[in-house]
């Protein structure tokens, strides 16, 4: 058994639909990052789509500038998971749509009229494939969201962060909407295997340095019993059965992709003085980093 500190890392500060980016997030669930190769991304994404494991491709987000007619058609369908805005550009009115790969895939399955958009996406993502080369509509362009006005950035910039914390932390985090998540799965991860050091990894309790020796002994004893029990059960049972004996302080990796607007909501709840100390420990420094990067967030 080993005990580590919680941590986080920012994976992307704007939308990204690159195959390798999506693969790196999807493999968090299985802890199969060691299987990443130069050519593995497209195969992995194909596997995800064939198994209908589409939550992973939600982390691929892109912003497009489209013609007015196409924008109007999409807006009339009242899509749930697109962020749409029209605004006055330098020369003409601009129409932009931000959506993730799953949203575009499911919208296209119902409305083939957006094929021109899908053709553009297919040049950047293996989620979409065409047997024949298709001409690209030059009126559909990928937007650099960093160049948008602040009032648009808050809706159209999506930030992806990976947290390493305990299961209690992740249970609170996944309550936020609208956001996309990828989490290390105790259904598939067998912590009795060599790649996990044949041991459990736990997050150090926030109270460790301020509590009594007795409290530390109790926590350590229960944690060790959990590990012993898991090792015994996993010899004859699959991980999804053995996991019932795991404790809440078990380490988990969880990736979240959300718009800046949603991150503001997250910080209001999880970086508040009433928030759980495990949340505060990670959300305080993350909030500072994002405000330093996007100062206008102070106004929200």
C-alpha positions in Angstrom: 0.0 0.0 0.0 1.2 3.5 -0.8 -0.1 6.9 0.0 0.2 9.9 -2.2 -0.8 13.6 -2.3 -3.7 14.7 -4.6 -2.8 16.7 -7.7 -4.0 18.0 -11.0 -2.7 18.8 -14.5 -4.2 20.9 -17.2 -4.3 18.9 -20.4 -5.8 21.6 -22.8 -6.7 25.2 -22.5 -8.9 25.2 -25.6 -10.9 22.7 -27.7 -8.9 19.8 -29.3 -10.2 17.0 -31.5 -6.8 15.4 -32.3 -7.0 11.6 -32.2 -4.0 11.3 -29.9 -5.5 13.8 -27.4 -8.8 11.9 -27.3 -7.0 8.5 -27.0 -4.9 9.8 -24.1 -8.1 10.6 -22.2 -10.0 7.5 -23.1 -7.2 5.3 -21.9 -7.4 6.8 -18.4 -10.5 4.6 -17.9 -8.6 1.4 -18.5 -5.2 2.7 -17.3 -3.8 1.4 -20.6 -1.6 4.4 -21.5 1.3 2.0 -21.9 -0.4 0.8 -25.1 -0.2 4.1 -26.8 1.9 4.0 -30.0 2.4 6.3 -33.0 -0.4 4.5 -34.8 -2.7 3.4 -32.0 -5.0 6.4 -31.8 -7.3 5.8 -34.8 -7.7 2.1 -33.9 -8.6 3.1 -30.3 -11.1 5.6 -31.4 -12.6 3.1 -33.8 -13.0 0.7 -30.9 -14.7 3.3 -28.8 -17.3 4.1 -31.5 -17.9 0.5 -32.4 -18.6 -0.2 -28.7 -20.7 2.9 -28.4 -18.4 4.2 -25.7 -19.1 7.7 -26.9 -18.5 9.5 -23.6 -14.8 9.5 -24.3 -15.1 11.3 -27.7 -17.0 14.1 -25.9 -13.6 15.4 -24.8 -12.8 16.3 -28.4 -14.3 19.8 -28.8 -14.1 22.1 -31.8 -15.4 25.6 -32.7 -16.5 26.2 -36.3 -17.5 29.3 -38.3 -20.4 28.3 -40.6 -22.6 30.0 -43.2 -25.8 31.7 -42.0 -28.1 29.2 -43.7 -26.4 26.2 -42.1 -26.3 28.0 -38.7 -30.0 28.7 -38.9 -30.9 25.1 -39.9 -29.0 23.7 -36.9 -30.4 26.3 -34.5 -33.9 25.5 -35.5 -33.4 21.9 -34.4 -32.7 23.1 -30.9 -29.6 21.0 -30.3 -28.8 20.3 -26.6 -25.1 20.1 -26.7 -23.9 22.9 -29.1 -22.9 26.4 -28.0 -24.1 28.8 -30.7 -23.5 32.5 -31.1 -23.8 35.1 -33.9 -21.9 38.4 -33.6 -20.7 41.3 -35.7 -17.2 40.6 -37.1 -14.7 43.0 -38.7 -16.5 42.8 -42.0 -19.6 40.6 -41.8 -21.8 38.9 -39.3 -20.2 35.7 -38.0 -21.9 32.5 -37.0 -20.0 30.1 -34.7 -20.8 26.7 -33.2 -18.9 24.8 -30.6 -19.6 21.1 -30.1 -17.9 17.9 -29.2 -17.4 14.9 -31.4 -20.2 12.9 -29.9 -22.6 15.8 -30.3 -21.7 16.2 -34.0 -21.8 12.4 -34.6 -25.3 12.0 -33.1 -26.6 15.2 -34.8 -25.3 14.0 -38.2 -27.0 10.6 -37.7 -30.3 12.4 -37.5 -29.7 15.3 -39.9 -27.6 14.5 -43.0 -27.8 18.1 -44.1 -24.7 18.9 -42.0 -22.5 16.6 -44.1 -20.4 19.6 -45.1 -19.4 20.1 -41.4 -18.7 16.4 -41.0 -16.4 16.4 -44.0 -14.4 19.2 -42.3 -14.3 17.2 -39.1 -13.2 14.1 -40.9 -9.9 15.8 -41.8 -9.0 16.1 -38.2 -10.7 13.1 -36.4 -11.0 9.4 -37.0 -14.6 9.5 -35.6 -15.7 10.4 -39.1 -14.6 8.6 -42.2 -15.6 8.7 -45.9 -14.9 6.0 -48.4 -14.3 8.7 -51.1 -12.5 12.0 -50.9 -15.0 14.8 -50.6 -14.6 18.5 -51.5 -14.3 20.7 -48.5 -16.7 23.7 -48.1 -14.4 26.6 -47.7 -17.1 28.6 -45.9 -16.7 26.3 -42.9 -13.6 27.2 -40.9 -12.1 26.1 -37.7 -12.1 29.0 -35.2 -9.1 29.8 -32.9 -11.1 30.5 -29.8 -8.3 32.4 -28.2 -8.9 35.1 -30.8 -12.6 35.6 -29.9 -13.9 38.4 -27.7 -14.1 37.7 -24.0 -17.9 37.4 -23.9 -17.6 34.6 -26.5 -14.6 32.9 -25.0 -16.5 32.1 -21.8 -18.9 30.0 -23.8 -16.6 28.6 -26.5 -13.3 27.9 -24.8 -13.3 24.4 -23.2 -10.6 23.5 -20.7 -9.6 19.9 -19.9 -8.1 19.0 -16.5 -7.0 15.6 -15.1 -7.3 15.2 -11.3 -5.7 12.6 -9.1 -7.6 12.4 -5.9 -9.9 10.0 -4.0 -13.2 8.5 -4.8 -15.1 11.0 -2.6 -13.6 13.8 -4.7 -14.7 12.3 -7.9 -18.3 11.5 -6.7 -18.8 15.2 -6.1 -17.1 16.3 -9.3 -19.3 14.2 -11.6 -22.4 16.0 -10.4 -21.5 19.0 -12.5 -23.4 19.6 -15.8 -22.7 20.3 -18.6 -19.3 18.6 -18.6 -17.6 15.5 -19.9 -15.8 13.0 -17.8 -13.4 10.0 -18.1 -12.5 8.1 -14.9 -10.3 5.3 -14.0 -12.6 2.3 -13.8 -12.5 -0.2 -10.9 -14.5 -2.5 -13.1 -11.5 -3.1 -15.4 -8.5 -2.1 -13.3 -7.0 -4.9 -11.3 -4.9 -3.4 -8.6 -3.3 -6.8 -7.9 -1.5 -6.6 -11.2 2.1 -5.6 -11.6 1.3 -2.3 -13.5 -0.3 -1.1 -10.2 2.6 -2.4 -8.1 0.3 -5.2 -6.9 -0.9 -2.8 -4.2 -3.5 -0.1 -3.5 -2.6 3.5 -3.9 -4.5 5.8 -1.5 -4.8 9.6 -1.2 -3.4 11.1 2.0 -6.3 12.3 4.1 -6.5 16.1 4.4 -6.5 15.8 8.2 -3.4 13.7 8.5 -1.1 16.4 9.9 -3.5 17.7 12.4 -5.2 14.6 13.9 -4.2 12.2 16.7 -2.0 9.2 16.4 -5.0 7.0 17.2 -6.9 8.4 14.1 -3.9 7.6 11.9 -3.6 4.1 13.2 -7.3 3.4 12.7 -7.1 4.7 9.1 -4.0 2.8 8.3 -5.4 -0.4 9.8 -8.7 -0.2 7.9 -6.8 0.7 4.7 -4.5 -2.3 5.0 -7.4 -4.6 5.7 -9.1 -3.3 2.5 -5.9 -4.1 0.6 -5.6 -7.6 2.1 -9.2 -8.3 1.3 -9.0 -7.0 -2.3 -5.9 -9.1 -3.0 -7.6 -12.2 -1.7 -10.9 -11.6 -3.6 -9.2 -10.7 -6.8 -7.5 -14.1 -7.0 -10.9 -15.7 -7.7 -13.2 -12.8 -8.7 -13.0 -10.2 -11.5 -12.2 -6.6 -10.5 -15.8 -5.5 -10.7 -16.7 -7.9 -7.9 -13.6 -7.4 -5.8 -14.0 -3.6 -5.8 -16.7 -3.7 -3.2 -14.2 -3.9 -0.5 -12.2 -0.8 -1.6 -12.3 2.3 0.6 -13.3 5.8 -0.4 -9.7 7.1 -0.1 -8.6 4.9 -3.0 -6.8 6.9 -5.6 -8.6 7.7 -8.9 -7.8 9.6 -12.0 -10.6 11.6 -13.5 -10.5 13.9 -16.5 -13.1 16.7 -17.0 -13.7 18.8 -20.0 -16.0 21.9 -19.6 -16.5 25.4 -20.9 -15.1 28.3 -19.0 -18.6 29.2 -18.0 -19.1 25.8 -16.4 -15.7 26.0 -14.7 -16.9 29.3 -13.1 -19.9 27.4 -11.7 -17.6 24.6 -10.5 -15.4 27.1 -8.6 -18.3 28.8 -7.0 -19.3 25.5 -5.4 -16.0 23.6 -5.0 -13.6 26.5 -4.2 -16.0 28.0 -1.6 -15.3 28.0 2.1 -18.1 25.5 2.6 -16.5 23.0 0.1 -14.9 19.8 1.2 -11.2 20.3 2.1 -10.2 17.7 -0.6 -11.9 19.9 -3.1 -10.5 23.1 -1.9 -6.9 21.7 -2.0 -7.1 21.3 -5.8 -9.7 23.9 -6.8 -8.1 26.9 -5.2 -4.8 26.6 -7.2 -6.6 25.6 -10.4 -9.0 28.6 -10.1 -6.0 30.9 -9.7 -4.3 29.5 -12.8 -7.4 29.9 -15.0 -8.0 33.4 -13.8 -4.4 34.3 -14.5 -4.9 32.9 -18.0 -8.4 34.4 -18.5 -8.6 37.5 -16.3 -12.2 38.3 -17.4 -13.4 35.3 -15.4 -13.2 37.5 -12.3 -16.3 39.3 -13.7 -18.4 36.1 -13.7 
